[in-house]
Amino acid sequence: MAVPCEKIGIMIQYDVNGVPWLEPKHLDLNAIARDIEENDSDHAAAKYSLSPTEWKEALEGILLECEKGRISCSSKEVINALVNAILARYALCFPSYGTAPELHDVHRLITKTPPNIAAAQKIIFAAVMCPRIRALQLVGRFMKLSPFNEFAYLIDAATLCFYRGNIPSTFMTIIPVVEGILLRWQGYPGAIAKKPSFKKTLKFVRESPKRQPMPFLILFFQSWLQTAESILTNHLYHDTSKGPSFNHFNRHLALHLFEDQKFATRENGIRAFLLIDVLSDLFICENHLKDPRWDTKQDEESPHIKAYNDALLSQTYRNQPERILGKTHVKCKDV
């Protein structure tokens, strides 16, 4: 016997004991959650005879029930998805290279009352901008994956600017790269005669699972997809006439400079790097690729790690050329 339940995009009902199940196949969401906990979502997906749409609904149901506290699941996949659903509001997500302890710390911080977003953000930003991680992403992904390799030198330049403390140059360099990657991913220029609109681009991102149904890392893939869609729609490409993006993380402000807002911040620069990282996760999942980072040799990473650490040291020794402009700007402002 089931009791009626609110409709929230998917149909979840509860038996007399409050156990949630999903129509139309009477799936026990607790059982699926246990399968994910004991193995992973790929193993659980193979166990149930569900279409991609039905499996997506089952996962959404599990996440919803976890959020409400009716299902308990400590699987990294599930916690990652729950964390990203919250972080997307702040134009953030938990990076795929983050550690399990970092994930649990972020989860604890953002689900407490009140949520400590600043502390969670600090953990994420430290992971994203670790010099070895940035070097590994550069040589292990951006230099090897076709939609990204055309822009690898720009990503590298933006990274060096960041480590030297030249944040405006970081942000103004990396933001156009996001759009360039999305265009190349769609095949532009080439078969597409006209540059696709943002609406078509967003649809292209959203329909990634349809191009390659049931990819590996299913729950991670779905979480990264929803996060990327949210960051692109609600922040980076958000129509500022309808209100500001979080922390003014917005390409229109950067490319058109029509408002005097502090968008070129250290935090927004890291958000842009993180978004590109997420897009690379989606590309790998969609195309069923082995992550090329795992085949990256140490001698490929080492020169970039050294360059990034040297750039960081230039801040310590205060010998960056950009400091001349900074001092000049202060004097002119005083006058």
C-alpha positions as a printed Julia matrix, in Angstrom:
335×3 Matrix{Float64}:
  0.0    0.0     0.0
  1.32   3.41   -0.91
  0.43   6.88    0.22
  0.24   9.83   -2.2
  3.37  11.91   -2.6
  4.11  15.31   -4.05
  5.24  15.24   -7.66
  8.69  16.7    -8.07
  9.52  15.92  -11.68
  9.6   12.21  -10.81
  6.98  10.08   -9.11
  8.07   8.91   -5.67
  5.65   7.17   -3.35
  6.01   5.77    0.15
  4.66   2.59    1.71
  3.01   2.53    5.13
  6.45   2.36    6.76
  7.68   5.41    4.87
  9.96   3.42    2.55
 10.35   5.32   -0.74
  9.84   3.61   -4.06
  9.78   4.84   -7.6
  7.13   4.31  -10.26
  6.53   2.8   -12.74
  8.55  -0.32  -11.87
  8.12  -0.23   -8.12
 11.84   0.24   -7.52
 13.04   0.26   -3.93
 15.3    3.32   -3.8
 16.92   2.1    -0.58
 17.97  -1.11   -2.34
 19.5    0.8    -5.25
 21.31   3.08   -2.8
 22.75   0.02   -1.04
 23.95  -1.39   -4.37
 25.69   1.9    -5.12
 27.17   1.93   -1.6
 28.51  -1.63   -1.85
 29.76  -1.41   -5.43
 29.19   1.67   -7.6
 26.5    3.19   -9.8
 27.78   1.38  -12.91
 27.32  -1.99  -11.19
 23.88  -0.97   -9.89
 22.81   0.24  -13.34
 23.65  -3.13  -14.86
 21.55  -4.9   -12.23
 18.26  -3.16  -13.08
 16.5   -3.35  -16.45
 15.98   0.38  -16.85
 16.14   2.75  -19.76
 18.59   5.69  -19.47
 15.65   7.96  -18.59
 14.37   5.61  -15.89
 17.86   5.19  -14.44
 18.29   8.99  -14.35
 14.98   9.27  -12.47
 16.07   6.59  -10.0
 19.3    8.47   -9.28
 17.44  11.75   -8.88
 15.06  10.01   -6.48
 17.94   8.68   -4.39
 19.55  12.1    -4.2
 16.25  13.69   -3.24
 15.62  11.13   -0.51
 19.21  11.51    0.78
 18.73  15.26    0.95
 15.54  14.78    2.96
 17.24  12.28    5.26
 15.01   9.33    4.32
 17.92   7.44    2.72
 21.43   7.22    4.08
 24.28   6.58    1.67
 27.96   7.37    2.26
 29.02   6.46   -1.29
 31.44   9.06   -2.67
 29.32   9.2    -5.83
 26.15  10.09   -3.92
 27.81  12.58   -1.56
 29.58  14.2    -4.52
 26.24  14.69   -6.29
 24.6   16.12   -3.16
 27.53  18.48   -2.6
 27.5   19.69   -6.21
 23.76  20.38   -6.09
 24.47  22.9    -3.31
 27.77  24.27   -4.59
 26.32  25.08   -8.03
 24.41  27.95   -6.4
 27.8   29.53   -5.75
 29.21  28.77   -9.24
 31.26  25.95   -7.74
 31.53  22.19   -7.72
 33.7   19.59   -6.07
 36.58  18.73   -8.44
 37.03  15.18   -9.72
 40.62  15.15   -8.41
 39.53  16.11   -4.88
 40.21  13.54   -2.17
 37.6   11.64   -0.15
 38.53  13.46    3.11
 38.19  16.81    1.31
 34.78  15.78   -0.02
 33.53  14.78    3.43
 34.86  18.03    4.93
 33.1   20.1     2.26
 29.9   18.09    2.73
 30.01  18.69    6.49
 30.64  22.42    6.07
 27.9   23.14    3.55
 25.19  21.05    5.24
 25.65  22.51    8.72
 23.38  25.31    9.99
 24.26  27.91    8.87
 26.37  26.53    5.99
 30.01  27.59    6.02
 30.47  28.22    2.3
 33.66  30.27    2.81
 35.46  27.39    4.54
 34.24  24.87    1.94
 35.34  27.18   -0.85
 38.8   27.44    0.69
 39.22  23.65    0.53
 38.05  23.51   -3.09
 40.2   26.43   -4.22
 43.31  24.92   -2.63
 42.71  21.68   -4.54
 42.04  23.42   -7.87
 45.11  25.66   -7.77
 47.63  23.14   -6.45
 50.55  23.58   -8.92
 50.84  19.83   -9.54
 47.11  19.55  -10.27
 47.22  22.44  -12.73
 50.27  20.93  -14.44
 48.6   17.5   -14.57
 45.4   18.96  -16.03
 47.42  20.89  -18.62
 49.65  18.1   -19.93
 47.31  15.2   -19.09
 44.12  16.65  -20.51
 44.19  20.08  -22.13
 47.18  19.28  -24.36
 45.74  15.88  -25.37
 41.96  16.27  -25.72
 40.85  17.69  -29.07
 38.37  20.38  -27.94
 40.9   21.69  -25.4
 44.33  21.35  -27.03
 43.85  24.38  -29.28
 43.6   26.52  -26.15
 46.21  24.79  -23.98
 48.72  27.63  -24.41
 46.09  30.16  -23.28
 45.18  28.04  -20.26
 48.89  27.8   -19.41
 49.32  31.57  -19.79
 46.31  32.23  -17.55
 47.71  29.83  -14.94
 51.09  31.6   -14.89
 49.32  34.96  -14.57
 47.38  33.62  -11.59
 50.49  32.4    -9.81
 52.21  35.73  -10.43
 49.25  37.55   -8.89
 48.06  39.06  -12.19
 44.4   38.18  -11.58
 42.76  40.49  -14.17
 44.87  38.93  -16.94
 43.98  35.47  -15.64
 40.26  36.11  -15.79
 40.24  37.96  -19.12
 42.32  35.16  -20.7
 40.48  32.14  -19.36
 36.85  33.26  -19.83
 36.94  33.29  -23.69
 38.55  29.83  -23.52
 35.35  28.42  -21.99
 33.33  29.58  -24.99
 36.02  28.42  -27.42
 35.99  24.92  -25.94
 32.19  24.7   -26.16
 32.26  25.83  -29.81
 34.98  23.36  -30.82
 33.15  20.59  -28.99
 30.15  21.25  -31.24
 32.32  21.14  -34.36
 32.51  24.87  -35.02
 33.99  26.06  -37.31
 33.41  23.29  -39.8
 30.17  21.47  -40.46
 28.28  24.15  -38.53
 27.98  27.07  -40.94
 26.79  29.54  -38.32
 28.04  30.03  -34.79
 25.56  28.29  -32.47
 23.62  30.47  -30.06
 24.01  30.1   -26.31
 20.6   28.39  -26.24
 21.83  25.74  -28.71
 25.13  25.43  -26.86
 23.36  24.84  -23.56
 21.11  22.25  -25.23
 24.24  20.56  -26.62
 25.76  20.31  -23.13
 22.49  19.13  -21.61
 22.06  16.37  -24.2
 25.51  14.89  -23.7
 24.08  11.66  -22.15
 21.79  11.19  -25.15
 24.76  11.19  -27.54
 26.41   8.42  -25.54
 23.75   6.73  -23.36
 24.69   5.06  -20.1
 28.36   6.11  -19.9
 30.71   4.94  -17.19
 30.84   6.93  -13.94
 27.09   7.42  -14.33
 26.33   9.3   -11.12
 29.44  11.47  -11.39
 28.61  12.21  -15.03
 25.07  13.28  -14.18
 26.33  15.45  -11.31
 29.0   17.16  -13.45
 26.46  17.7   -16.23
 23.91  19.39  -13.96
 26.64  21.46  -12.3
 28.08  22.68  -15.61
 24.59  23.52  -16.9
 23.8   25.47  -13.72
 27.09  27.42  -13.74
 26.73  28.3   -17.43
 23.06  29.3   -17.16
 22.81  30.93  -13.75
 26.22  32.54  -13.55
 28.64  32.75  -16.48
 26.05  33.45  -19.22
 23.41  34.9   -16.91
 21.53  37.94  -18.23
 22.74  40.62  -15.81
 19.69  42.77  -16.55
 17.8   40.19  -14.48
 20.14  40.5   -11.51
 23.81  39.86  -10.78
 25.56  36.51  -10.99
 27.08  35.18   -7.8
 30.23  37.19   -7.06
 29.76  38.78  -10.53
 31.1   35.62  -12.19
 29.81  36.64  -15.62
 31.33  36.72  -19.11
 29.23  39.72  -20.22
 30.8   41.91  -17.54
 34.25  40.74  -18.58
 33.88  40.99  -22.37
 31.81  44.17  -22.59
 32.88  46.02  -19.41
 29.5   47.73  -19.23
 29.38  47.76  -15.44
 31.96  48.85  -12.89
 31.96  45.61  -10.96
 34.84  43.62   -9.48
 34.45  40.49  -11.57
 38.18  39.82  -12.13
 38.76  38.43   -8.66
 40.99  35.63   -7.47
 37.89  33.56   -6.61
 36.35  34.01  -10.06
 39.61  33.09  -11.76
 39.59  29.79   -9.88
 35.92  29.28  -10.75
 36.84  29.53  -14.44
 39.63  26.94  -14.12
 37.22  24.67  -12.25
 34.57  25.01  -14.97
 37.06  23.99  -17.66
 38.06  21.01  -15.51
 34.4   19.95  -15.27
 33.92  20.32  -19.04
 36.9   18.01  -19.56
 35.29  15.47  -17.18
 32.09  15.6   -19.25
 33.97  15.2   -22.54
 35.83  12.14  -21.27
 32.61  10.54  -19.99
 30.64  11.28  -23.14
 33.29   9.77  -25.39
 34.01   6.79  -23.12
 37.7    7.75  -23.03
 40.37   6.54  -20.69
 41.49   9.58  -18.71
 44.79  10.6   -20.39
 46.07  11.92  -17.07
 46.81   8.36  -15.98
 49.29   7.96  -18.85
 51.08  11.23  -18.11
 54.76  10.84  -17.31
 56.56  12.75  -14.61
 58.93  14.41  -17.09
 55.88  15.88  -18.83
 54.59  17.47  -15.63
 57.86  18.57  -14.06
 58.7   21.62  -16.24
 55.23  23.06  -15.71
 55.23  22.4   -11.98
 58.58  24.2   -11.74
 57.31  27.14  -13.81
 54.2   27.46  -11.64
 56.19  27.27   -8.4
 58.66  29.86   -9.73
 55.73  32.14  -10.55
 54.43  31.7    -7.01
 57.87  32.58   -5.62
 57.86  35.8    -7.64
 54.97  36.93   -5.44
 56.95  36.08   -2.33
 59.96  38.08   -3.57
 57.7   40.86   -4.93
 59.57  41.07   -8.22
 56.71  40.7   -10.71
 56.63  43.32  -13.5
 52.91  43.78  -12.8
 53.75  45.46   -9.49
 54.98  48.51  -11.44
 51.52  49.0   -12.92
 49.95  48.43   -9.52
 52.07  51.19   -7.93
 51.42  53.56  -10.83
 47.68  52.93  -10.58
 47.71  53.79   -6.87
 49.58  57.07   -7.5
 47.25  58.1   -10.31
 44.25  57.3    -8.13
 45.66  59.39   -5.3
 46.13  62.35   -7.66
